């Protein structure tokens, strides 16, 4: 019980839903951790590939001919621009969006179809129950 209270304090308000069963809250927490790992690895490796390709392009270009400064800057900046873009995607997907239960459920739905759709439905119904809506029975 103490472990559940500690996890409840660690969760953001959007995931701290009293109407959800504790097993679903635990699943959301595990899904958030897994999502962070997957998106960090995916976009982190793309970040490294972007830099490696630009550096390889510079290396090959310098070995074949005398590369002008403008071309070298263009190739180098394109690699760093790609790296910045992938770093931003890591921050956005792995750390900002992964705190939303609806976003996590949409990711499961995109990957697995039906089970993710039911998961999203449960989360949306629980969220509607918590709001004071006169249309919810």
Contact map, one row per residue, 1 for C-alpha under 8 A:
11111000000000000000000000000000000000000000000000000000000000000000000000000000000000000000000000000000000000000000000000000000000000000
11111100000000000000000000000000000000000000000000000000000000000000000000000000000000000000000000000000000000000000000000000000000000000
11111110000000000000000000000000000000000000000000000000000000000000000000000000000000000000000000000000000000000000000000000000000000000
11111111000000000000010000000000000000000000000000000000000000000000000000000000000000000000000000000000000000000000000000000000000000000
11111111100000000000000000000000000000000000000000000000000000000000000000000000000000000000000000000000000000000000000000000000000000000
01111111110000000000000000000000000000000000000000000000000000000000000000000000000000000000000000000000000000000000000000000000000000000
00111111111000000000000000000000000000000000000000000000000000000000000000000000000000000000000000000000000000000000000000000000000000000
00011111111000010000000000000000000000000000000000000000000000000000000000000000000000000000000000000000000000000000000000000000000000000
00001111111100000000000000000000000000000000000000000000000000000000000000000000000000000000000000000000000000000000000000000000000000000
00000111111100000000000000000000000000000000000000000000000000000000000000000000000000000000000000000000000000000000000000000000000000000
00000011111111110000000000001000000000000000000000000000000000000000000000000000000000000000000000000000000000000000000000000000000000000
00000000111111110000000000000000000000000000000000000000000000000000000000000000000000000000000000100000000000000000000000000000000000000
00000000001111111000000000000000000000000000000000000000000000000000000000000000000000000000000000000000000000000000000000000000000000000
00000000001111111000000000000000000000000000000000000000000000000000000000000000000000000000000000111000000000000000000000000000000000000
00000000001111111000000010010000000000000000000000000000000000000000000000000000000000000000000000111000000000000000000000000000000000000
00000001001111111100000010000000000000000000000000000000000000000000000000000000000000000000000000000000000000000000000000000000000000000
00000000000011111111000010000000000000000000000000000000000000000000000000000000000000000000000000000000000000000000000000000110000000000
00000000000000011111100000000000000000000000000000000000000000000000000000000000000000000000000000000000000000000000000000000000000000000
00000000000000001111100000000000000000000000000000000000000000000000000000000000000000000000000000000000000000000000000000000100010000000
00000000000000001111110110000000000000000000000000000000000000000000000000000000000000000000000000000000000000000000000000100100000000000
00000000000000000111111110000000000000000000000000000000000000000000000000000000000000000000000000000000000000000000000000000000000000000
00010000000000000001111111000000000000000000000000000000000000000000000000000000000000000000000000000000000000000000000000000000000000000
00000000000000000000111111100000000000000000000000000000000000000000000000000000000000000000000000000000000000000000000000000000000000000
00000000000000000001111111110000000000000000000000000000000000000000000000000000000000000000000000000000000000000000000000000000000000000
00000000000000111001111111111000000000000000000000000000000000000000000000000000000000000000000000000000000000000000000000000000000000000
00000000000000000000011111111100000000000000000000000000000000000000000000000000000000000000000000000000000000000000000000000000000000000
00000000000000000000001111111110000000000000000000000000000000000000000000000000000000000000000000000000000000000000000000000000000000000
00000000000000100000000111111111000000000000000000000000000000000000000000000000000000000000000000001001000000000000000000000000000000000
00000000001000000000000011111111100000000000000000000000000000000000000000000000000000000000000000000000000000000000000000000000000000000
00000000000000000000000001111111110000000000000000000000000000000000000000000000000000000000000000000000000000000000000000000000000000000
00000000000000000000000000111111111000000000000000000000000000000000000000000000000000000000000000000001000000000000000000000000000000000
00000000000000000000000000011111111100000000000000000000000000000000000000000000000000000000000001100001000000000000000000000000000000000
00000000000000000000000000001111111110000000000000000000000000000000000000000000000000000000000000000000000000000000000000000000000000000
00000000000000000000000000000111111111000000000000000000000000000000000000000000000000000000000000000000000000000000000000000000000000000
00000000000000000000000000000011111111100000000000000000000000000000000000000000000000000000010001000001000000000000000000000000000000000
00000000000000000000000000000001111111110000000000000000000000000000000000000000000000000000111001000000000000000000000000000000000000000
00000000000000000000000000000000111111111000000000000000000000000000000000000000000000000000010000000000000000000000000000000000000000000
00000000000000000000000000000000011111111100000000000000000000000000000000000000000000000000010000000000000000000000000000000000000000000
00000000000000000000000000000000001111111111000000000000000000000000000000000000000000000100110000000000000000000000000000000000000000000
00000000000000000000000000000000000111111111000000000000000000000000000000000000000000000100010000000000000000000000000000000000000000000
00000000000000000000000000000000000011111111100000000000000000000000000000000000000000000000000000000000000000000000000000000000000000000
00000000000000000000000000000000000001111111110000000000000000000000000000000000000000000000000000000000000000000000000000000000000000000
00000000000000000000000000000000000000111111111000000000000000000000000000000000000001101100000000000000000000000000000000000000000000000
00000000000000000000000000000000000000111111111100000000000000000000000000000000000001100100000000000000000000000000000000000000000000000
00000000000000000000000000000000000000001111111110000000000000000000000000000000000000000000000000000000000000000000000000000000000000000
00000000000000000000000000000000000000000111111111000000000000000000000000000000001001000000000000000000000000000000000000000000000000000
00000000000000000000000000000000000000000011111111100000000000000000000000000000011101100000000000000000000000000000000000000000000000000
00000000000000000000000000000000000000000001111111110000000000000000000000000000001000000000000000000000000000000000000000000000000000000
00000000000000000000000000000000000000000000111111111000000000000000000000000000000000000000000000000000000000000000000000000000000000000
00000000000000000000000000000000000000000000011111111100000000000000000000000011011000000000000000000000000000000000000000000000000000000
00000000000000000000000000000000000000000000001111111110000000000000000000000011011000000000000000000000000000000000000000000000000000000
00000000000000000000000000000000000000000000000111111111000000000000000000000010000000000000000000000000000000000000000000000000000000000
00000000000000000000000000000000000000000000000011111111100000000000000000000010000000000000000000000000000000000000000000000000000000000
00000000000000000000000000000000000000000000000001111111110000000000000000110110000000000000000000000000000000000000000000000000000000000
00000000000000000000000000000000000000000000000000111111111000000000000000010010000000000000000000000000000000000000000000000000000000000
00000000000000000000000000000000000000000000000000011111111100000000000000000000000000000000000000000000000000000000000000000000000000000
00000000000000000000000000000000000000000000000000001111111110000000000000100000000000000000000000000000000000000000000000000000000000000
00000000000000000000000000000000000000000000000000000111111111000000000100110000000000000000000000000000000000000000000000000000000000000
00000000000000000000000000000000000000000000000000000011111111100000000000000000000000000000000000000000000000000000000000000000000000000
00000000000000000000000000000000000000000000000000000001111111110000000000000000000000000000000000000000000000000000000000000000000000000
00000000000000000000000000000000000000000000000000000000111111111110000000000000000000000000000000000000000000000000000000000000000000000
00000000000000000000000000000000000000000000000000000000011111111110000000000000000000000000000000000000000000000000000000000000000000000
00000000000000000000000000000000000000000000000000000000001111111100000000000000000000000000000000000000000000000000000000000000000000000
00000000000000000000000000000000000000000000000000000000000111111100000000000000000000000000000000000000000000000000000000000000000000000
00000000000000000000000000000000000000000000000000000000000011111110000000000000000000000000000000000000000000000000000000000000000000000
00000000000000000000000000000000000000000000000000000000000011111111000000000000000000000000000000000000000000000000000000000000000000000
00000000000000000000000000000000000000000000000000000000000011001111101100000000000000000000000000000000000000000000000000000000000000000
00000000000000000000000000000000000000000000000000000000000000000111111100000000000000000000000000000000000000000000000000000000000000000
00000000000000000000000000000000000000000000000000000000000000000011111110000000000000000000000000000000000000000000000000000000000000000
00000000000000000000000000000000000000000000000000000000000000000001111111000000000000000000000000000000000000000000000000000000000000000
00000000000000000000000000000000000000000000000000000000000000000011111111100000000000000000000000000000000000000000000000000000000000000
00000000000000000000000000000000000000000000000000000000010000000011111111110000000000000000000000000000000000000000000000000000000000000
00000000000000000000000000000000000000000000000000000000000000000000111111111000000000000000000000000000000000000000000000000000000000000
00000000000000000000000000000000000000000000000000000000000000000000011111111100000000000000000000000000000000000000000000000000000000000
00000000000000000000000000000000000000000000000000000100110000000000001111111110000000000000000000000000000000000000000000000000000000000
00000000000000000000000000000000000000000000000000000110010000000000000111111111000000000000000000000000000000000000000000000000000000000
00000000000000000000000000000000000000000000000000000000000000000000000011111111100000000000000000000000000000000000000000000000000000000
00000000000000000000000000000000000000000000000000000100000000000000000001111111110000000000000000000000000000000000000000000000000000000
00000000000000000000000000000000000000000000000001111110000000000000000000111111111000000000000000000000000000000000000000000000000000000
00000000000000000000000000000000000000000000000001100000000000000000000000011111111100000000000000000000000000000000000000000000000000000
00000000000000000000000000000000000000000000000000000000000000000000000000001111111110000000000000000000000000000000000000000000000000000
00000000000000000000000000000000000000000000001001100000000000000000000000000111111111000000000000000000000000000000000000000000000000000
00000000000000000000000000000000000000000000011101100000000000000000000000000011111111100000000000000000000000000000000000000000000000000
00000000000000000000000000000000000000000000001000000000000000000000000000000001111111110000000000000000000000000000000000000000000000000
00000000000000000000000000000000000000000000000000000000000000000000000000000000111111111000000000000000000000000000000000000000000000000
00000000000000000000000000000000000000000011011000000000000000000000000000000000011111111100000000000000000000000000000000000000000000000
00000000000000000000000000000000000000000011001000000000000000000000000000000000001111111110000000000000000000000000000000000000000000000
00000000000000000000000000000000000000000000000000000000000000000000000000000000000111111111000000000000000000000000000000000000000000000
00000000000000000000000000000000000000000010000000000000000000000000000000000000000011111111110000000000000000000000000000000000000000000
00000000000000000000000000000000000000110011000000000000000000000000000000000000000001111111111000000000000000000000000000000000000000000
00000000000000000000000000000000000000000000000000000000000000000000000000000000000000111111111100000000000000000000000000000000000000000
00000000000000000000000000000000000000000000000000000000000000000000000000000000000000011111111110000000000000000000000000000000000000000
00000000000000000000000000000000000100100000000000000000000000000000000000000000000000001111111111000000000000000000000000000000000000000
00000000000000000000000000000000001111110000000000000000000000000000000000000000000000001111111111000000000000000000000000000000000000000
00000000000000000000000000000000000100000000000000000000000000000000000000000000000000000111111111100000000000000000000000000000000000000
00000000000000000000000000000000000000000000000000000000000000000000000000000000000000000011111111100000000000000000000000000000000000000
00000000000000000000000000000000000000000000000000000000000000000000000000000000000000000001111111110010000000000000000000000000000000000
00000000000000000000000000000001001100000000000000000000000000000000000000000000000000000000111111111011000000000000000000000000000000000
00000000000101100000000000000001000000000000000000000000000000000000000000000000000000000000001111111011000000000000000000000000000000000
00000000000001100000000000000000000000000000000000000000000000000000000000000000000000000000000011111111000000000000000000000000000000000
00000000000001100000000000010000000000000000000000000000000000000000000000000000000000000000000001111111100000000000000000100000000000000
00000000000000000000000000000000000000000000000000000000000000000000000000000000000000000000000000011111110000000000000100110000000000000
00000000000000000000000000000000000000000000000000000000000000000000000000000000000000000000000011111111111000000000000000000000000000000
00000000000000000000000000010011001000000000000000000000000000000000000000000000000000000000000001111111111100000000000000000000000000000
00000000000000000000000000000000000000000000000000000000000000000000000000000000000000000000000000001111111110000001101100000000000000000
00000000000000000000000000000000000000000000000000000000000000000000000000000000000000000000000000000111111111000001100100000000000000000
00000000000000000000000000000000000000000000000000000000000000000000000000000000000000000000000000000011111111100001000000000000000000000
00000000000000000000000000000000000000000000000000000000000000000000000000000000000000000000000000000001111111111011100000000000000000000
00000000000000000000000000000000000000000000000000000000000000000000000000000000000000000000000000000000111111111111101100000000000000000
00000000000000000000000000000000000000000000000000000000000000000000000000000000000000000000000000000000011111111001000000000000000000000
00000000000000000000000000000000000000000000000000000000000000000000000000000000000000000000000000000000001111111001000000000000000000000
00000000000000000000000000000000000000000000000000000000000000000000000000000000000000000000000000000000000111111111000000000000000000000
00000000000000000000000000000000000000000000000000000000000000000000000000000000000000000000000000000000000111111111100000000000000000000
00000000000000000000000000000000000000000000000000000000000000000000000000000000000000000000000000000000000010011111110000000000000000000
00000000000000000000000000000000000000000000000000000000000000000000000000000000000000000000000000000000000110011111111000000000000000000
00000000000000000000000000000000000000000000000000000000000000000000000000000000000000000000000000000000111111111111111100000000000000000
00000000000000000000000000000000000000000000000000000000000000000000000000000000000000000000000000000000110110001111111110000000000000000
00000000000000000000000000000000000000000000000000000000000000000000000000000000000000000000000000000000000000000111111111000000000000000
00000000000000000000000000000000000000000000000000000000000000000000000000000000000000000000000000000000100010000011111111100000000000000
00000000000000000000000000000000000000000000000000000000000000000000000000000000000000000000000000000100110010000001111111110000000000000
00000000000000000000000000000000000000000000000000000000000000000000000000000000000000000000000000000000000000000000111111111000000000000
00000000000000000000000000000000000000000000000000000000000000000000000000000000000000000000000000000000000000000000011111111100000000000
00000000000000000001000000000000000000000000000000000000000000000000000000000000000000000000000000001100000000000000001111111110000000000
00000000000000000000000000000000000000000000000000000000000000000000000000000000000000000000000000000100000000000000000111111111000000000
00000000000000000000000000000000000000000000000000000000000000000000000000000000000000000000000000000000000000000000000011111111100000000
00000000000000001011000000000000000000000000000000000000000000000000000000000000000000000000000000000000000000000000000001111111110000000
00000000000000001000000000000000000000000000000000000000000000000000000000000000000000000000000000000000000000000000000000111111111000000
00000000000000000000000000000000000000000000000000000000000000000000000000000000000000000000000000000000000000000000000000011111111110010
00000000000000000000000000000000000000000000000000000000000000000000000000000000000000000000000000000000000000000000000000001111111110010
00000000000000000010000000000000000000000000000000000000000000000000000000000000000000000000000000000000000000000000000000000111111100000
00000000000000000000000000000000000000000000000000000000000000000000000000000000000000000000000000000000000000000000000000000011111110000
00000000000000000000000000000000000000000000000000000000000000000000000000000000000000000000000000000000000000000000000000000001111111000
00000000000000000000000000000000000000000000000000000000000000000000000000000000000000000000000000000000000000000000000000000001101111110
00000000000000000000000000000000000000000000000000000000000000000000000000000000000000000000000000000000000000000000000000000000000111111
00000000000000000000000000000000000000000000000000000000000000000000000000000000000000000000000000000000000000000000000000000000000011111
00000000000000000000000000000000000000000000000000000000000000000000000000000000000000000000000000000000000000000000000000000001100011111
00000000000000000000000000000000000000000000000000000000000000000000000000000000000000000000000000000000000000000000000000000000000001111
